[in-house]
Amino acid sequence: MHKWVLFGIGVIYALNALVMWFLPEWWYVTVPGITMMGPFNLHFVRDIGLIYLVSGLGLIYGIRAPQVAVFGCLWPALHALFHAWIFFQRGMPVDLVAATNLVLIQLPAWLSLWSAWSLIAVLKNRPHRS
């Protein structure tokens, strides 16, 4: 199951990266809450898209090397922490922005990190082959 989680979230991150690169303005106006963070900035959107691409590919490759998956989880986890802080700064509203934060940022970040650590634990408990 953990490998499927890493693969699925990795593909979603990679697809998001492609949208951010090739359709940055569409991405900016479509994702709830993004326009609240400031004016459109092509350079910024594409930079973050590249980070999503690296994270997504790290998660996908992490199926074979879970330590790489942990690396692929680092930016999404830090991003999730930052967005949790934003949620509290906004007064913890239950709105579309908070729902988007939960579904598109928090859940994938923490689920992928849990899956990567779980795969590492499974590998550590396997007997070594000679």
LODO-42374 format. One record per residue: residue in one letter; residue number from 1; x, y, z of N, C-alpha, C, CB in turn. Coordinates in steps of 0.001 Angstrom, whole numbers, plus 500000, padded with zeros to 6 digits. Glycine has a CB too. Layout:
% LODO-42374
+----+-----+--------+--------+--------+--------+--------+--------+--------+--------+--------+--------+--------+--------+
: aa :   i :    n.x :    n.y :    n.z :   ca.x :   ca.y :   ca.z :    c.x :    c.y :    c.z :   cb.x :   cb.y :   cb.z :
+----+-----+--------+--------+--------+--------+--------+--------+--------+--------+--------+--------+--------+--------+
:  A : NUM :      X :      Y :      Z :      X :      Y :      Z :      X :      Y :      Z :      X :      Y :      Z :
...
+----+-----+--------+--------+--------+--------+--------+--------+--------+--------+--------+--------+--------+--------+
//
This chain:
% LODO-42374
+----+-----+--------+--------+--------+--------+--------+--------+--------+--------+--------+--------+--------+--------+
: aa :   i :    n.x :    n.y :    n.z :   ca.x :   ca.y :   ca.z :    c.x :    c.y :    c.z :   cb.x :   cb.y :   cb.z :
+----+-----+--------+--------+--------+--------+--------+--------+--------+--------+--------+--------+--------+--------+
:  M :   1 : 500818 : 498802 : 500000 : 500000 : 500000 : 500000 : 500868 : 501270 : 500000 : 499066 : 499994 : 501211 :
:  H :   2 : 501957 : 501255 : 500777 : 502800 : 502451 : 500876 : 503391 : 502839 : 499521 : 503926 : 502220 : 501885 :
:  K :   3 : 503736 : 501840 : 498733 : 504292 : 502140 : 497411 : 503247 : 502807 : 496523 : 504813 : 500856 : 496740 :
:  W :   4 : 501996 : 502358 : 496623 : 500926 : 502966 : 495828 : 500676 : 504407 : 496260 : 499633 : 502147 : 495953 :
:  V :   5 : 500756 : 504646 : 497561 : 500585 : 506017 : 498062 : 501675 : 506919 : 497491 : 500618 : 506046 : 499615 :
:  L :   6 : 502927 : 506458 : 497577 : 504037 : 507257 : 497047 : 503884 : 507482 : 495547 : 505378 : 506572 : 497341 :
:  F :   7 : 503508 : 506431 : 494844 : 503334 : 506559 : 493394 : 502213 : 507546 : 493066 : 503032 : 505183 : 492763 :
:  G :   8 : 501068 : 507385 : 493712 : 499921 : 508247 : 493424 : 500187 : 509708 : 493727 : 498728 : 507788 : 494208 :
:  I :   9 : 500735 : 509979 : 494898 : 501029 : 511368 : 495258 : 502148 : 511915 : 494384 : 501412 : 511477 : 496747 :
:  G :  10 : 503131 : 511071 : 494065 : 504209 : 511502 : 493173 : 503691 : 511912 : 491806 : 505231 : 510396 : 493018 :
:  V :  11 : 502760 : 511126 : 491266 : 502168 : 511457 : 489961 : 501370 : 512757 : 490060 : 501255 : 510301 : 489461 :
:  I :  12 : 500604 : 512911 : 491132 : 499825 : 514145 : 491310 : 500747 : 515362 : 491397 : 498946 : 514054 : 492579 :
:  Y :  13 : 501828 : 515241 : 492168 : 502785 : 516349 : 492265 : 503408 : 516657 : 490904 : 503887 : 516018 : 493287 :
:  A :  14 : 503780 : 515615 : 490170 : 504408 : 515828 : 488857 : 503421 : 516471 : 487881 : 504928 : 514488 : 488280 :
:  L :  15 : 502166 : 516021 : 487897 : 501157 : 516626 : 487022 : 500907 : 518084 : 487409 : 499839 : 515827 : 487085 :
:  N :  16 : 500839 : 518357 : 488706 : 500686 : 519736 : 489163 : 501846 : 520591 : 488665 : 500599 : 519792 : 490700 :
:  A :  17 : 503048 : 520032 : 488704 : 504230 : 520754 : 488220 : 504090 : 521106 : 486746 : 505496 : 519919 : 488439 :
:  L :  18 : 503609 : 520159 : 485962 : 503447 : 520418 : 484525 : 502414 : 521508 : 484276 : 503039 : 519135 : 483791 :
:  V :  19 : 501315 : 521473 : 485035 : 500302 : 522524 : 484893 : 500891 : 523876 : 485295 : 499050 : 522202 : 485753 :
:  M :  20 : 501640 : 523897 : 486389 : 502245 : 525155 : 486836 : 503240 : 525689 : 485810 : 502943 : 524961 : 488185 :
:  W :  21 : 503905 : 524804 : 485096 : 504885 : 525233 : 484092 : 504207 : 525686 : 482802 : 505865 : 524098 : 483792 :
:  F :  22 : 503267 : 524878 : 482307 : 502684 : 525148 : 480989 : 501410 : 525991 : 481028 : 502389 : 523854 : 480306 :
:  L :  23 : 500689 : 525987 : 482140 : 499456 : 526771 : 482268 : 499477 : 527561 : 483579 : 498203 : 525846 : 482209 :
:  P :  24 : 500498 : 528356 : 483804 : 500656 : 528992 : 485117 : 499527 : 529957 : 485485 : 501958 : 529730 : 485156 :
:  E :  25 : 499039 : 530722 : 484525 : 497959 : 531664 : 484845 : 496671 : 530922 : 485156 : 497733 : 532645 : 483686 :
:  W :  26 : 496393 : 529859 : 484406 : 495207 : 529038 : 484678 : 495310 : 528436 : 486072 : 495050 : 527917 : 483613 :
:  W :  27 : 496494 : 527910 : 486421 : 496716 : 527334 : 487747 : 496462 : 528393 : 488819 : 498158 : 526769 : 487869 :
:  Y :  28 : 496988 : 529589 : 488599 : 496878 : 530679 : 489570 : 495420 : 531048 : 489853 : 497632 : 531906 : 489066 :
:  V :  29 : 494600 : 531148 : 488827 : 493211 : 531569 : 489038 : 492292 : 530411 : 489408 : 492685 : 532248 : 487793 :
:  T :  30 : 492719 : 529181 : 489198 : 491856 : 528021 : 489428 : 491963 : 527450 : 490836 : 492184 : 526947 : 488439 :
:  V :  31 : 493160 : 527395 : 491389 : 493341 : 526785 : 492713 : 492815 : 527753 : 493776 : 494854 : 526433 : 492975 :
:  P :  32 : 491829 : 527319 : 494567 : 491243 : 528213 : 495573 : 492283 : 528732 : 496562 : 490137 : 527493 : 496328 :
:  G :  33 : 492240 : 530038 : 496786 : 493106 : 530665 : 497774 : 494396 : 531237 : 497227 : 493429 : 529694 : 498815 :
:  I :  34 : 494816 : 530817 : 496052 : 496094 : 531285 : 495507 : 496055 : 532797 : 495266 : 496428 : 530541 : 494192 :
:  T :  35 : 494970 : 533291 : 494697 : 494896 : 534725 : 494397 : 494917 : 535572 : 495669 : 493631 : 535029 : 493592 :
:  M :  36 : 494544 : 534970 : 496815 : 494570 : 535696 : 498087 : 496002 : 535922 : 498580 : 493770 : 534932 : 499145 :
:  M :  37 : 496948 : 535183 : 498025 : 498330 : 535249 : 498495 : 499148 : 536342 : 497809 : 498997 : 533919 : 498284 :
:  G :  38 : 498570 : 537000 : 496830 : 499289 : 538074 : 496150 : 499079 : 538004 : 494651 : 500776 : 538011 : 496472 :
:  P :  39 : 499631 : 538982 : 493923 : 499441 : 539021 : 492474 : 500179 : 537883 : 491770 : 499913 : 540359 : 491922 :
:  F :  40 : 499722 : 537574 : 490566 : 500344 : 536527 : 489755 : 501799 : 536877 : 489483 : 499578 : 536331 : 488425 :
:  N :  41 : 502665 : 535880 : 489630 : 504091 : 536051 : 489364 : 504562 : 534801 : 488623 : 504912 : 536281 : 490699 :
:  L :  42 : 504763 : 534912 : 487322 : 505138 : 533775 : 486484 : 506387 : 533073 : 487004 : 505362 : 534231 : 485053 :
:  H :  43 : 507392 : 533836 : 487343 : 508648 : 533263 : 487829 : 508405 : 532426 : 489085 : 509676 : 534379 : 488121 :
:  F :  44 : 507649 : 532959 : 490022 : 507367 : 532263 : 491276 : 506579 : 530975 : 491036 : 506596 : 533179 : 492227 :
:  V :  45 : 505529 : 531048 : 490231 : 504708 : 529861 : 489954 : 505553 : 528772 : 489314 : 503517 : 530219 : 489036 :
:  R :  46 : 506369 : 529126 : 488351 : 507208 : 528112 : 487695 : 508291 : 527581 : 488638 : 507859 : 528699 : 486433 :
:  D :  47 : 508859 : 528425 : 489479 : 509828 : 527942 : 490473 : 509194 : 526876 : 491368 : 510355 : 529117 : 491333 :
:  I :  48 : 508012 : 527171 : 491880 : 507328 : 526216 : 492757 : 506941 : 524968 : 491968 : 506073 : 526860 : 493401 :
:  G :  49 : 506582 : 525141 : 490701 : 506305 : 523981 : 489851 : 507507 : 523063 : 489739 : 505878 : 524433 : 488468 :
:  L :  50 : 508692 : 523637 : 489611 : 509906 : 522817 : 489549 : 510132 : 522065 : 490858 : 511127 : 523694 : 489231 :
:  I :  51 : 509820 : 522705 : 491971 : 509953 : 522028 : 493266 : 508972 : 520860 : 493344 : 509708 : 523022 : 494438 :
:  Y :  52 : 507739 : 521079 : 492881 : 506763 : 519983 : 492855 : 507247 : 518845 : 491956 : 505388 : 520495 : 492371 :
:  L :  53 : 507879 : 519177 : 490849 : 508386 : 518141 : 489949 : 509461 : 517302 : 490641 : 508950 : 518775 : 488661 :
:  V :  54 : 510402 : 517951 : 491295 : 511462 : 517223 : 492009 : 510856 : 516352 : 493110 : 512496 : 518213 : 492615 :
:  S :  55 : 509913 : 516897 : 493858 : 509277 : 516117 : 494921 : 508508 : 514934 : 494350 : 508340 : 517002 : 495745 :
:  G :  56 : 507752 : 515177 : 493292 : 506982 : 514097 : 492677 : 507860 : 512986 : 492146 : 506135 : 514637 : 491564 :
:  L :  57 : 508913 : 513353 : 491440 : 509823 : 512334 : 490911 : 510551 : 511611 : 492044 : 510840 : 512970 : 489950 :
:  G :  58 : 510867 : 512337 : 493117 : 511484 : 511702 : 494281 : 510570 : 510676 : 494917 : 511869 : 512744 : 495307 :
:  L :  59 : 509281 : 510983 : 495000 : 508329 : 510024 : 495564 : 508186 : 508804 : 494667 : 506963 : 510684 : 495771 :
:  I :  60 : 508118 : 509032 : 493366 : 507986 : 507906 : 492435 : 509230 : 507025 : 492495 : 507756 : 508413 : 490990 :
:  Y :  61 : 510403 : 507621 : 492436 : 511638 : 506838 : 492526 : 511774 : 506202 : 493908 : 512863 : 507725 : 492226 :
:  G :  62 : 511196 : 506838 : 494904 : 511257 : 506336 : 496269 : 510593 : 504996 : 496471 : 510642 : 507311 : 497176 :
:  I :  63 : 509811 : 504560 : 495510 : 509246 : 503214 : 495583 : 510380 : 502192 : 495630 : 508306 : 502939 : 494373 :
:  R :  64 : 511461 : 502461 : 494908 : 512629 : 501567 : 494882 : 513638 : 501913 : 495973 : 513309 : 501630 : 493515 :
:  A :  65 : 513693 : 503162 : 496363 : 514667 : 503624 : 497362 : 513946 : 504556 : 498337 : 515890 : 504357 : 496680 :
:  P :  66 : 513355 : 504005 : 499402 : 512536 : 504823 : 500306 : 513248 : 506036 : 500903 : 512040 : 503971 : 501414 :
:  Q :  67 : 514578 : 505988 : 501028 : 515294 : 507161 : 501535 : 515136 : 508338 : 500576 : 516789 : 506838 : 501742 :
:  V :  68 : 515063 : 508047 : 499291 : 514830 : 509094 : 498294 : 513415 : 509648 : 498454 : 515044 : 508546 : 496853 :
:  A :  69 : 512471 : 508773 : 498785 : 511096 : 509231 : 499005 : 511038 : 510208 : 500173 : 510159 : 508034 : 499265 :
:  V :  70 : 511800 : 509928 : 501229 : 511833 : 510859 : 502362 : 512349 : 512218 : 501890 : 512727 : 510304 : 503516 :
:  F :  71 : 513384 : 512214 : 501078 : 513890 : 513468 : 500508 : 512787 : 514162 : 499702 : 515133 : 513201 : 499610 :
:  G :  72 : 512038 : 513389 : 498903 : 510950 : 513949 : 498107 : 509824 : 514516 : 498953 : 510403 : 512904 : 497189 :
:  C :  73 : 509728 : 514069 : 500207 : 508683 : 514542 : 501125 : 509067 : 515808 : 501880 : 508350 : 513460 : 502115 :
:  L :  74 : 510337 : 516149 : 501888 : 510785 : 517260 : 502736 : 510131 : 518588 : 502378 : 512280 : 517402 : 502641 :
:  W :  75 : 510174 : 518963 : 501101 : 509563 : 520245 : 500742 : 508050 : 520230 : 500979 : 509861 : 520580 : 499275 :
:  P :  76 : 507320 : 519174 : 500554 : 505881 : 519191 : 500840 : 505563 : 519287 : 502336 : 505238 : 517946 : 500270 :
:  A :  77 : 506371 : 518643 : 503183 : 506127 : 518721 : 504626 : 506372 : 520139 : 505149 : 507024 : 517718 : 505376 :
:  L :  78 : 507450 : 520760 : 504711 : 507714 : 522144 : 505119 : 506636 : 523087 : 504581 : 509106 : 522595 : 504626 :
:  H :  79 : 506217 : 522853 : 503362 : 505138 : 523627 : 502746 : 503854 : 523467 : 503564 : 504907 : 523178 : 501274 :
:  A :  80 : 503573 : 522236 : 503995 : 502378 : 521969 : 504799 : 502451 : 522691 : 506147 : 502208 : 520453 : 505018 :
:  L :  81 : 503619 : 522685 : 506768 : 503774 : 523408 : 508037 : 503523 : 524904 : 507851 : 505180 : 523179 : 508617 :
:  F :  82 : 504059 : 525459 : 506776 : 503846 : 526878 : 506495 : 502358 : 527170 : 506291 : 504650 : 527309 : 505252 :
:  H :  83 : 501670 : 526296 : 505565 : 500246 : 526517 : 505321 : 499408 : 526282 : 506573 : 499762 : 525612 : 504203 :
:  A :  84 : 499859 : 525429 : 507479 : 499173 : 525293 : 508771 : 499285 : 526610 : 509541 : 499776 : 524111 : 509606 :
:  W :  85 : 500470 : 527207 : 509510 : 500678 : 528501 : 510161 : 499750 : 529555 : 509545 : 502161 : 528943 : 510036 :
:  I :  86 : 499646 : 529558 : 508213 : 498747 : 530507 : 507538 : 497309 : 530293 : 508006 : 498839 : 530351 : 505995 :
:  F :  87 : 496898 : 529024 : 508119 : 495545 : 528695 : 508573 : 495281 : 529308 : 509953 : 495346 : 527157 : 508619 :
:  F :  88 : 496225 : 529161 : 510867 : 496048 : 529729 : 512204 : 496084 : 531253 : 512170 : 497126 : 529202 : 513151 :
:  Q :  89 : 496927 : 531829 : 511325 : 496993 : 533284 : 511196 : 495691 : 533858 : 510641 : 498161 : 533680 : 510297 :
:  R :  90 : 495000 : 533061 : 509839 : 493722 : 533500 : 509271 : 492571 : 533345 : 510270 : 493413 : 532708 : 507998 :
:  G :  91 : 492838 : 532817 : 511461 : 491790 : 532649 : 512459 : 491084 : 531309 : 512376 : 490791 : 533738 : 512322 :
:  M :  92 : 491690 : 530325 : 511750 : 491172 : 528960 : 511600 : 489780 : 528906 : 510954 : 491122 : 528288 : 512954 :
:  P :  93 : 489585 : 529623 : 509850 : 488265 : 529587 : 509216 : 488017 : 528240 : 508532 : 488134 : 530729 : 508196 :
:  V :  94 : 486773 : 527819 : 508544 : 486384 : 526621 : 507803 : 485770 : 527130 : 506503 : 485368 : 525696 : 508630 :
:  D :  95 : 486601 : 527182 : 505457 : 486172 : 527710 : 504172 : 486842 : 526924 : 503049 : 486500 : 529218 : 504058 :
:  L :  96 : 486622 : 527362 : 501825 : 487175 : 526661 : 500670 : 488703 : 526671 : 500679 : 486660 : 527290 : 499382 :
:  V :  97 : 489294 : 527754 : 501129 : 490755 : 527833 : 501196 : 491283 : 526798 : 502192 : 491214 : 529265 : 501600 :
:  A :  98 : 490637 : 526675 : 503343 : 491062 : 525688 : 504342 : 490875 : 524268 : 503817 : 490274 : 525874 : 505653 :
:  A :  99 : 489773 : 524028 : 503117 : 489542 : 522697 : 502544 : 490592 : 522369 : 501489 : 488134 : 522610 : 501931 :
:  T : 100 : 490929 : 523348 : 500669 : 491973 : 523152 : 499661 : 493307 : 522862 : 500336 : 492092 : 524390 : 498748 :
:  N : 101 : 493615 : 523590 : 501389 : 494838 : 523369 : 502152 : 494875 : 521938 : 502692 : 494946 : 524385 : 503308 :
:  L : 102 : 493764 : 521492 : 503250 : 493712 : 520148 : 503821 : 493896 : 519071 : 502758 : 492392 : 519937 : 504542 :
:  V : 103 : 493129 : 519169 : 501673 : 493110 : 518107 : 500658 : 494333 : 518141 : 499748 : 491854 : 518220 : 499816 :
:  L : 104 : 494772 : 519323 : 499333 : 495854 : 519406 : 498347 : 497248 : 519615 : 498944 : 495566 : 520519 : 497399 :
:  I : 105 : 497326 : 520028 : 500195 : 498647 : 520283 : 500789 : 498902 : 519373 : 501992 : 498765 : 521756 : 501214 :
:  Q : 106 : 498040 : 519438 : 503006 : 498295 : 518696 : 504245 : 498257 : 517178 : 504059 : 497284 : 519094 : 505292 :
:  L : 107 : 497155 : 516661 : 503550 : 497026 : 515200 : 503436 : 498108 : 514565 : 502566 : 495670 : 514850 : 502872 :
:  P : 108 : 498373 : 515078 : 501364 : 499434 : 514444 : 500565 : 500809 : 514524 : 501227 : 499501 : 515089 : 499195 :
:  A : 109 : 501113 : 515646 : 501858 : 502434 : 515803 : 502484 : 502634 : 514788 : 503598 : 502604 : 517226 : 503038 :
:  W : 110 : 501683 : 514703 : 504515 : 501859 : 513832 : 505681 : 501641 : 512366 : 505330 : 500902 : 514242 : 506794 :
:  L : 111 : 500746 : 512085 : 504399 : 500535 : 510696 : 503980 : 501763 : 510148 : 503258 : 499301 : 510592 : 503072 :
:  S : 112 : 502377 : 510963 : 502415 : 503576 : 510494 : 501708 : 504751 : 510330 : 502673 : 503953 : 511473 : 500578 :
:  L : 113 : 504890 : 511226 : 503636 : 505972 : 511093 : 504613 : 505782 : 509834 : 505460 : 506038 : 512341 : 505519 :
:  W : 114 : 504572 : 509590 : 505895 : 504261 : 508374 : 506661 : 504559 : 507127 : 505832 : 502780 : 508375 : 507107 :
:  S : 115 : 504173 : 507135 : 504573 : 504423 : 505982 : 503701 : 505911 : 505753 : 503487 : 503732 : 506177 : 502355 :
:  A : 116 : 506663 : 506820 : 503284 : 508110 : 506680 : 503082 : 508777 : 506110 : 504330 : 508740 : 508039 : 502719 :
:  W : 117 : 508450 : 506654 : 505507 : 509034 : 506138 : 506751 : 508615 : 504699 : 506992 : 508622 : 507008 : 507942 :
:  S : 118 : 507375 : 504367 : 506659 : 506900 : 502989 : 506834 : 507660 : 502027 : 505937 : 505402 : 502898 : 506541 :
:  L : 119 : 507934 : 502433 : 504702 : 508720 : 501573 : 503799 : 510137 : 501369 : 504326 : 508771 : 502182 : 502385 :
:  I : 120 : 510724 : 502398 : 504872 : 512064 : 502259 : 505450 : 512028 : 501262 : 506608 : 512603 : 503635 : 505934 :
:  A : 121 : 511005 : 501351 : 507456 : 510880 : 500427 : 508588 : 510718 : 498989 : 508108 : 509690 : 500821 : 509473 :
:  V : 122 : 509931 : 498790 : 507057 : 509746 : 497446 : 506498 : 511078 : 496901 : 506002 : 508710 : 497463 : 505347 :
:  L : 123 : 511834 : 497719 : 505298 : 513129 : 497269 : 504776 : 514114 : 496950 : 505900 : 513724 : 498333 : 503854 :
:  K : 124 : 514087 : 497719 : 506975 : 514998 : 497462 : 508096 : 514676 : 496140 : 508787 : 514930 : 498607 : 509109 :
:  N : 125 : 513412 : 495745 : 508766 : 512999 : 494518 : 509449 : 513123 : 493275 : 508592 : 511588 : 494650 : 509912 :
:  R : 126 : 513449 : 493424 : 507323 : 513639 : 492261 : 506453 : 514995 : 491630 : 506723 : 513517 : 492658 : 504965 :
:  P : 127 : 515038 : 490299 : 506677 : 516351 : 489654 : 506831 : 517245 : 489979 : 505637 : 516194 : 488118 : 506980 :
:  H : 128 : 518529 : 490151 : 505909 : 519489 : 490451 : 504846 : 519760 : 489213 : 504020 : 520799 : 490998 : 505429 :
:  R : 129 : 519877 : 489410 : 502722 : 520202 : 488303 : 501814 : 521704 : 488265 : 501597 : 519455 : 488448 : 500454 :
:  S : 130 : 522245 : 487085 : 501616 : 523691 : 486944 : 501387 : 523991 : 486606 : 499965 : 524278 : 485887 : 502285 :
+----+-----+--------+--------+--------+--------+--------+--------+--------+--------+--------+--------+--------+--------+
//
